[in-house]
Amino acid sequence: MTRHKSRKFTAFLWHRRIGLLAFILVIILAITGIMLNHSHTLKLDRTYIDNSFILNWYGIQPEGEPTSYRVNPLPHSPVISVWQSHLFYNHTLLSTLEQKLRGVVQSDSLIVIALDHAIMLLSDKGELVERIDTSSSFNQVQRLGMKHNHPVIKTTDQQYYLADDEILNWHKTTPEGITWSTSTALSPQQREQLLTAYRGHGLKLERILLDLHSGRIFGHYGSYLMDGVALALLWLASSGLWVWHSRRRKIRHKKHYIKHHR
């Protein structure tokens, strides 16, 4: 008799423990499920989340620090930056790059950007005017500077090339009289603006809720966690039924005993 009671007590105890563990995740499943069922009405696919904690959790965080160059020495000069292959004019995304940024100078009304094997020309408003492939003209660009008010580059084979007035043709020159482009440090405010630009609008709320509902938001093992919740619900259902059946049988047994021992 004692052993029978012990088994019932153990089942009831585990039923309560597993129920408490699954409680929070079941609430998450229920709330996210209801919201996802009404995704269009709630405009979940048009609502963006730009919370830093969530974006960092998803890994939308550039590695390292940005490389930045001022277009000219003036205090409010535009800044060209590259942060993990993203090219920015101030904090406006221009394009993605597969080459390193080697320098930035201003020649008349054009902004000249040197990459490993290309020269990019921007307007003073940051609009792309032209991109020139230099891989067939000379070796990899190492530095960019100005000489006699014309852009000049230094290549990895220690050669120097000076651009013509249209910045289309480059001719060999000497290293004398060159003012080299040097990188600049961003202020905390500029860095934060650049980080915001890198992240864009953020993440759609619909995606976050889908990942939360499926468990993928918790990483590689998140889906297994939600599988565990499903198994826990099955356990709760079956153990609850077993406890209910045991108590009902006990009540019937008690009534039968009283009926025959009056």
C-alpha positions in Angstrom: 0.0 0.0 0.0 2.8 2.4 0.9 4.6 1.6 -2.4 1.5 2.3 -4.4 1.0 5.7 -2.7 4.7 6.5 -3.3 4.3 5.9 -7.0 1.3 8.2 -7.2 3.0 10.9 -5.2 6.1 10.7 -7.4 3.9 11.1 -10.6 2.1 14.0 -9.1 5.4 15.7 -8.0 6.9 15.4 -11.4 3.7 16.6 -13.0 4.0 19.7 -11.0 7.7 20.3 -11.6 7.5 19.8 -15.3 4.4 22.0 -15.4 6.3 24.8 -13.7 9.3 24.5 -16.0 7.2 24.5 -19.2 4.9 27.3 -17.9 7.0 30.3 -19.3 7.8 28.7 -22.6 4.1 27.7 -23.1 3.1 31.3 -22.5 5.7 32.3 -25.2 4.3 29.8 -27.6 0.8 30.9 -27.0 1.4 34.6 -27.3 3.7 34.4 -30.4 1.3 31.9 -32.0 -1.7 34.2 -31.6 0.3 37.2 -32.9 1.6 35.3 -35.9 -1.9 34.2 -36.8 -2.8 37.9 -37.1 0.5 39.0 -38.7 -1.1 41.0 -41.4 -3.5 42.8 -39.1 -0.8 43.6 -36.6 1.5 44.7 -39.5 4.3 42.5 -38.1 6.0 42.4 -41.5 6.2 46.2 -41.6 7.4 46.8 -38.0 11.1 46.9 -37.4 13.0 46.4 -34.2 16.3 48.3 -33.8 17.0 47.5 -30.2 20.8 47.1 -29.7 20.5 44.1 -27.5 18.3 42.1 -30.0 20.5 43.1 -33.0 23.6 42.1 -31.1 21.9 38.8 -30.2 21.3 38.2 -33.9 25.0 39.0 -34.6 24.1 42.2 -36.6 27.2 43.8 -35.3 30.2 44.7 -37.5 33.6 43.3 -36.4 36.5 45.5 -35.6 36.4 49.2 -36.0 35.6 51.4 -39.1 38.4 52.8 -41.3 37.5 56.4 -42.1 39.0 59.2 -44.2 38.0 62.9 -44.3 37.5 64.2 -47.9 39.3 67.4 -47.0 40.8 69.1 -43.9 37.8 71.3 -43.3 36.0 70.7 -39.9 32.7 69.6 -41.4 34.2 67.7 -44.3 32.3 64.6 -45.4 33.8 61.3 -44.1 34.2 58.2 -46.2 34.2 55.0 -44.1 34.5 51.3 -44.5 33.2 49.0 -41.9 33.3 45.3 -42.5 33.0 45.7 -46.3 30.3 48.3 -46.2 31.2 51.7 -47.8 29.6 54.8 -46.3 29.5 58.5 -47.3 29.1 60.0 -43.8 26.4 57.6 -42.5 24.8 56.8 -45.8 25.5 53.3 -47.2 27.0 53.5 -50.7 27.9 49.9 -51.5 29.6 46.8 -50.3 33.3 46.2 -51.1 35.5 43.2 -51.7 38.6 45.3 -51.6 40.3 47.4 -48.9 40.0 51.2 -48.7 43.5 52.7 -49.5 42.7 56.4 -49.2 40.4 59.3 -50.0 41.1 62.7 -51.5 39.2 65.6 -53.1 40.1 66.7 -56.6 38.0 69.8 -57.7 34.4 68.7 -57.3 35.1 65.0 -57.3 35.8 62.7 -54.3 38.4 60.1 -55.3 38.4 56.8 -53.4 41.3 54.3 -53.9 40.7 50.6 -53.5 43.1 47.7 -54.1 42.4 47.5 -57.8 39.9 50.3 -58.5 39.3 54.0 -58.3 35.9 55.3 -57.4 34.8 58.8 -58.3 31.9 60.4 -56.3 30.2 63.8 -56.6 30.5 66.2 -53.7 27.1 64.9 -52.5 28.3 61.3 -52.4 26.8 60.1 -55.6 28.7 57.5 -57.6 30.1 59.1 -60.9 32.3 56.3 -62.1 34.3 53.3 -61.0 37.5 52.5 -62.8 39.2 49.1 -62.8 42.9 49.6 -62.4 44.0 45.9 -62.3 45.2 46.0 -65.9 47.0 49.4 -65.6 49.3 48.9 -62.5 49.8 46.7 -59.5 47.7 46.8 -56.3 47.2 50.3 -54.9 48.9 50.9 -51.6 48.3 54.6 -50.9 46.5 57.6 -52.3 47.5 61.2 -52.1 47.7 64.6 -53.9 50.5 66.1 -56.0 50.1 69.4 -57.9 46.4 69.3 -57.2 46.1 65.9 -58.9 45.4 62.5 -57.3 48.5 60.3 -57.1 48.9 56.7 -56.0 51.6 54.4 -54.8 51.5 50.8 -55.8 52.9 47.7 -54.0 55.8 47.6 -56.4 56.9 51.0 -55.2 55.8 52.9 -58.4 54.0 56.3 -58.3 51.3 57.3 -60.8 49.8 60.7 -61.3 46.3 61.2 -62.7 45.4 63.6 -65.5 42.8 66.3 -65.2 39.9 63.9 -66.0 41.3 61.2 -63.6 41.1 58.7 -66.4 44.7 58.2 -67.3 47.6 57.7 -64.9 51.3 58.4 -65.7 54.4 57.5 -63.7 55.8 60.2 -61.5 58.3 60.7 -58.7 57.6 60.5 -54.9 58.5 64.2 -54.2 55.8 66.7 -53.2 53.1 64.2 -52.3 50.6 64.8 -49.5 49.3 61.4 -48.5 45.7 60.7 -47.4 45.6 59.6 -43.8 42.8 57.9 -41.8 40.9 59.7 -39.1 39.2 58.7 -35.9 35.4 59.0 -35.6 33.8 60.7 -32.6 31.5 58.5 -30.5 28.5 60.2 -32.1 29.8 59.6 -35.6 30.5 55.9 -34.8 27.0 55.4 -33.4 25.5 56.9 -36.5 27.6 54.7 -38.7 26.6 51.6 -36.6 22.9 52.6 -37.1 23.5 52.9 -40.8 25.2 49.5 -40.9 22.3 47.9 -39.2 19.7 49.5 -41.5 16.1 49.4 -40.4 16.7 46.6 -38.0 14.9 43.3 -37.9 11.2 42.7 -38.8 9.1 41.9 -35.8 7.6 39.0 -37.7 10.9 37.3 -38.0 11.7 37.8 -34.3 8.4 36.3 -33.3 8.8 33.4 -35.7 12.3 32.6 -34.3 10.9 33.0 -30.8 8.0 30.7 -31.5 10.2 28.0 -33.1 13.0 28.4 -30.6 15.6 29.4 -33.2 16.2 32.7 -31.3 17.9 30.7 -28.6 20.6 29.4 -31.1 21.4 26.0 -32.5 19.7 24.1 -29.7 16.6 26.3 -29.5 14.5 24.1 -31.6 15.3 21.2 -29.4 14.2 23.3 -26.4 10.8 23.8 -28.0 10.7 20.1 -28.8 11.3 19.5 -25.1 8.3 21.8 -24.3 6.1 19.8 -26.7 7.2 16.6 -25.0 6.6 18.2 -21.6 3.0 19.0 -22.7 2.5 15.4 -23.7 3.9 14.3 -20.3 1.6 16.8 -18.5 -1.4 15.5 -20.5 -0.7 11.8 -19.9 0.4 12.2 -16.3 -2.6 14.4 -15.6 -4.9 11.8 -17.1 -3.2 9.1 -15.0 -3.5 11.1 -11.8 -7.2 11.8 -12.5 -7.8 8.2 -13.3 -6.1 7.0 -10.2 -8.1 9.4 -8.0 -11.3 8.4 -9.7 -10.5 4.7 -9.1 -9.7 5.5 -5.5 -13.0 7.2 -5.0 -14.9 4.4 -6.6 -13.1 1.9 -4.4 -13.9 4.0 -1.3 -17.6 4.1 -2.2 -17.6 0.4 -2.8 -16.0 -0.2 0.5 -18.4 2.0 2.4 -21.4 0.4 0.6 -20.4 -3.1 1.6 -19.3 -2.4 5.2 -22.2 -0.5 6.6 
